[in-house]
Amino acid sequence: MTIEEITDKVQFVIDADGNRQAVQVEIAQWENIMNLLEEMQDTIELAQARQEKEDVVPWEQVKAEYLAEMPEDGA
């Protein structure tokens, strides 16, 4: 769902002077908004992780180091 599709269904609460004071959305729309925000956050976090690539350790390396440090069962 696009932002435009979501905002088309937004209802505004206005005061006596006609000024927008709040926004009202259906639960389904709220869930769509939350999903979009979560996707945006994931995208930002992924971009940050890619920029910090030097801090990333490959899983195989972590696994090998872990197994090398762990005593065998029953030993």
Secondary structure, DSSP 8 states (H G I E B T S, - for coil): --HHHHHTT-EEEE-TTS-EEEEE--HHHHHHHHHHHHHHHHHHHHHHHHHTGGG---HHHHHHHHHHHS--TT-
